[in-house]
Amino acid sequence: MILYVLPLAFGAWQIAIVIVVALIIFGGKGIGRKIAGIIKGTGEGVKEFKKALNEDDKEHEENEENTESEE
């Protein structure tokens, strides 16, 4: 018997525990809306982060160009 796969097997009790914990954390009503809001917020955060990185790269390139032209 392969024992290293055994902890990865999900049974009915493990799934029930995960569902109960999710209901306790998110509440019973509107759990779909809450999860969708979390996913949307995460996506917006990633989008803003990438935008800030691109702006920072552009500023860095402009500063390099200005220092090279001064020399």
BALODO-729169 format. One record per atom (N, C-alpha, C): y, z, x; chain; atom name; residue in one letter. Coordinates in Angstrom, 1 decimal, decimal comma, always signed. Example, Ala and Ser with C-alpha at 12.3 -4.5 7.8 and 13.67 -1.06 7.14 Angstrom:
! BALODO-729169
      yy      zz      xx  chaine  atome  residu
    -5,7    +7,8   +13,2       A      N       a
    -4,5    +7,8   +12,3       A     CA       a
    -3,3    +7,8   +13,2       A      C       a
    -2,2    +7,1   +12,8       A      N       s
    -1,1    +7,1   +13,7       A     CA       s
    +0,0    +7,9   +12,9       A      C       s
//
This chain:
! BALODO-729169
      yy      zz      xx  chaine  atome  residu
    -1,2    +0,0    +0,8       A      N       m
    +0,0    +0,0    +0,0       A     CA       m
    +1,2    +0,0    +0,9       A      C       m
    +2,2    -0,8    +0,5       A      N       i
    +3,4    -0,9    +1,3       A     CA       i
    +4,4    +0,1    +0,8       A      C       i
    +4,7    +1,1    +1,6       A      N       l
    +5,5    +2,2    +1,1       A     CA       l
    +7,0    +2,0    +1,3       A      C       l
    +7,4    +1,1    +2,2       A      N       y
    +8,9    +0,8    +2,4       A     CA       y
    +9,5    +0,1    +1,2       A      C       y
    +8,7    -0,6    +0,3       A      N       v
    +9,3    -1,3    -0,8       A     CA       v
    +9,4    -0,3    -2,0       A      C       v
    +8,6    +0,7    -2,0       A      N       l
    +8,5    +1,7    -3,1       A     CA       l
    +9,9    +2,2    -3,6       A      C       l
   +10,7    +2,7    -2,6       A      N       p
   +12,0    +3,2    -3,1       A     CA       p
   +12,9    +2,2    -3,7       A      C       p
   +12,7    +0,9    -3,5       A      N       l
   +13,5    -0,1    -4,1       A     CA       l
   +13,1    -0,5    -5,5       A      C       l
   +11,9    +0,0    -5,9       A      N       a
   +11,4    -0,3    -7,3       A     CA       a
   +12,2    +0,5    -8,3       A      C       a
   +12,8    -0,1    -9,3       A      N       f
   +13,5    +0,6   -10,4       A     CA       f
   +12,5    +0,7   -11,6       A      C       f
   +12,4    +1,9   -12,0       A      N       g
   +11,6    +2,2   -13,2       A     CA       g
   +12,5    +2,5   -14,4       A      C       g
   +11,9    +2,8   -15,5       A      N       a
   +12,7    +3,1   -16,7       A     CA       a
   +13,6    +4,3   -16,6       A      C       a
   +13,1    +5,3   -15,9       A      N       w
   +13,9    +6,5   -15,7       A     CA       w
   +15,1    +6,2   -14,8       A      C       w
   +15,0    +5,5   -13,8       A      N       q
   +16,1    +5,2   -12,9       A     CA       q
   +17,2    +4,4   -13,6       A      C       q
   +16,8    +3,4   -14,4       A      N       i
   +17,7    +2,6   -15,2       A     CA       i
   +18,4    +3,4   -16,2       A      C       i
   +17,7    +4,3   -16,9       A      N       a
   +18,3    +5,2   -17,9       A     CA       a
   +19,3    +6,1   -17,3       A      C       a
   +19,0    +6,6   -16,1       A      N       i
   +20,0    +7,5   -15,4       A     CA       i
   +21,2    +6,8   -15,0       A      C       i
   +21,1    +5,5   -14,6       A      N       v
   +22,3    +4,7   -14,2       A     CA       v
   +23,1    +4,5   -15,5       A      C       v
   +22,5    +4,2   -16,6       A      N       i
   +23,2    +3,9   -17,8       A     CA       i
   +23,9    +5,2   -18,3       A      C       i
   +23,3    +6,3   -18,2       A      N       v
   +23,9    +7,6   -18,6       A     CA       v
   +25,1    +7,9   -17,7       A      C       v
   +25,0    +7,7   -16,4       A      N       v
   +26,1    +8,0   -15,5       A     CA       v
   +27,2    +7,0   -15,8       A      C       v
   +26,9    +5,7   -16,1       A      N       a
   +28,0    +4,8   -16,4       A     CA       a
   +28,7    +5,2   -17,7       A      C       a
   +28,0    +5,6   -18,7       A      N       l
   +28,6    +6,0   -19,9       A     CA       l
   +29,5    +7,3   -19,7       A      C       l
   +29,0    +8,2   -18,9       A      N       i
   +29,8    +9,4   -18,6       A     CA       i
   +31,1    +9,0   -17,9       A      C       i
   +31,0    +8,1   -16,9       A      N       i
   +32,2    +7,7   -16,1       A     CA       i
   +33,2    +6,9   -17,0       A      C       i
   +32,7    +5,8   -17,7       A      N       f
   +33,5    +4,9   -18,4       A     CA       f
   +33,7    +5,2   -19,9       A      C       f
   +32,9    +6,0   -20,4       A      N       g
   +33,0    +6,3   -21,8       A     CA       g
   +32,2    +5,3   -22,7       A      C       g
   +31,9    +5,7   -23,9       A      N       g
   +31,1    +4,8   -24,7       A     CA       g
   +31,8    +3,6   -25,3       A      C       g
   +33,1    +3,9   -25,7       A      N       k
   +33,8    +2,8   -26,4       A     CA       k
   +34,5    +1,9   -25,4       A      C       k
   +34,4    +0,7   -25,6       A      N       g
   +35,1    -0,3   -24,7       A     CA       g
   +34,7    -0,4   -23,3       A      C       g
   +33,4    -0,1   -23,0       A      N       i
   +33,0    -0,1   -21,7       A     CA       i
   +33,1    -1,5   -21,1       A      C       i
   +32,9    -2,5   -21,9       A      N       g
   +33,1    -3,9   -21,4       A     CA       g
   +34,5    -4,2   -21,0       A      C       g
   +35,4    -3,7   -21,8       A      N       r
   +36,9    -3,9   -21,5       A     CA       r
   +37,2    -3,2   -20,2       A      C       r
   +36,7    -2,0   -20,0       A      N       k
   +37,0    -1,2   -18,8       A     CA       k
   +36,5    -1,9   -17,6       A      C       k
   +35,3    -2,4   -17,6       A      N       i
   +34,7    -3,0   -16,5       A     CA       i
   +35,4    -4,3   -16,2       A      C       i
   +35,8    -5,1   -17,2       A      N       a
   +36,5    -6,3   -17,1       A     CA       a
   +37,9    -6,0   -16,4       A      C       a
   +38,5    -4,9   -16,8       A      N       g
   +39,8    -4,5   -16,2       A     CA       g
   +39,7    -4,2   -14,8       A      C       g
   +38,6    -3,5   -14,4       A      N       i
   +38,3    -3,2   -13,0       A     CA       i
   +38,1    -4,4   -12,2       A      C       i
   +37,3    -5,4   -12,7       A      N       i
   +37,1    -6,6   -12,0       A     CA       i
   +38,4    -7,4   -11,8       A      C       i
   +39,2    -7,5   -12,9       A      N       k
   +40,4    -8,2   -12,9       A     CA       k
   +41,4    -7,6   -11,9       A      C       k
   +41,5    -6,3   -11,9       A      N       g
   +42,3    -5,6   -10,9       A     CA       g
   +41,9    -5,8    -9,5       A      C       g
   +40,6    -5,8    -9,2       A      N       t
   +40,1    -6,1    -7,9       A     CA       t
   +40,4    -7,5    -7,4       A      C       t
   +40,3    -8,5    -8,3       A      N       g
   +40,6    -9,8    -8,0       A     CA       g
   +42,1   -10,0    -7,7       A      C       g
   +42,9    -9,4    -8,5       A      N       e
   +44,4    -9,5    -8,3       A     CA       e
   +44,7    -8,8    -6,9       A      C       e
   +44,1    -7,7    -6,6       A      N       g
   +44,3    -7,1    -5,3       A     CA       g
   +44,0    -7,9    -4,1       A      C       g
   +42,8    -8,6    -4,2       A      N       v
   +42,4    -9,5    -3,2       A     CA       v
   +43,3   -10,7    -3,0       A      C       v
   +43,8   -11,2    -4,2       A      N       k
   +44,7   -12,3    -4,1       A     CA       k
   +46,0   -11,9    -3,5       A      C       k
   +46,6   -10,8    -3,8       A      N       e
   +47,8   -10,3    -3,2       A     CA       e
   +47,6   -10,0    -1,7       A      C       e
   +46,5    -9,5    -1,3       A      N       f
   +46,2    -9,2    +0,1       A     CA       f
   +46,2   -10,5    +0,9       A      C       f
   +45,5   -11,6    +0,3       A      N       k
   +45,5   -12,9    +1,0       A     CA       k
   +46,9   -13,5    +1,1       A      C       k
   +47,7   -13,3    +0,1       A      N       k
   +49,0   -13,8    +0,1       A     CA       k
   +49,9   -13,1    +1,1       A      C       k
   +49,7   -11,8    +1,3       A      N       a
   +50,5   -11,1    +2,3       A     CA       a
   +50,0   -11,5    +3,7       A      C       a
   +48,8   -11,7    +3,9       A      N       l
   +48,3   -12,2    +5,2       A     CA       l
   +48,9   -13,5    +5,6       A      C       l
   +48,9   -14,4    +4,6       A      N       n
   +49,5   -15,8    +4,9       A     CA       n
   +50,9   -15,7    +5,2       A      C       n
   +51,7   -14,8    +4,5       A      N       e
   +53,1   -14,7    +4,8       A     CA       e
   +53,3   -14,1    +6,1       A      C       e
   +52,5   -13,1    +6,5       A      N       d
   +52,6   -12,5    +7,8       A     CA       d
   +52,3   -13,5    +8,9       A      C       d
   +51,3   -14,3    +8,7       A      N       d
   +51,0   -15,4    +9,7       A     CA       d
   +52,1   -16,3    +9,9       A      C       d
   +52,8   -16,7    +8,8       A      N       k
   +53,9   -17,7    +8,9       A     CA       k
   +55,1   -17,0    +9,6       A      C       k
   +55,4   -15,8    +9,3       A      N       e
   +56,4   -15,1   +10,0       A     CA       e
   +56,1   -15,0   +11,5       A      C       e
   +54,9   -14,7   +11,9       A      N       h
   +54,5   -14,6   +13,2       A     CA       h
   +54,6   -15,9   +14,0       A      C       h
   +54,2   -17,0   +13,3       A      N       e
   +54,4   -18,3   +13,9       A     CA       e
   +55,8   -18,7   +14,1       A      C       e
   +56,7   -18,4   +13,1       A      N       e
   +58,1   -18,6   +13,3       A     CA       e
   +58,7   -17,8   +14,4       A      C       e
   +58,3   -16,6   +14,6       A      N       n
   +58,8   -15,8   +15,7       A     CA       n
   +58,4   -16,3   +17,0       A      C       n
   +57,2   -16,8   +17,1       A      N       e
   +56,7   -17,4   +18,4       A     CA       e
   +57,5   -18,7   +18,7       A      C       e
   +57,8   -19,5   +17,7       A      N       e
   +58,5   -20,7   +17,9       A     CA       e
   +59,9   -20,4   +18,4       A      C       e
   +60,5   -19,4   +17,8       A      N       n
   +61,9   -19,0   +18,1       A     CA       n
   +62,0   -18,5   +19,6       A      C       n
   +61,0   -17,7   +20,0       A      N       t
   +61,0   -17,2   +21,3       A     CA       t
   +60,7   -18,3   +22,4       A      C       t
   +59,9   -19,3   +22,0       A      N       e
   +59,6   -20,4   +22,9       A     CA       e
   +60,9   -21,3   +23,0       A      C       e
   +61,6   -21,5   +22,0       A      N       s
   +62,8   -22,4   +22,1       A     CA       s
   +63,9   -21,7   +22,8       A      C       s
   +64,0   -20,3   +22,8       A      N       e
   +65,0   -19,6   +23,6       A     CA       e
   +64,7   -19,7   +25,1       A      C       e
   +63,5   -19,8   +25,5       A      N       e
   +63,2   -19,8   +26,9       A     CA       e
   +63,5   -21,1   +27,5       A      C       e
//
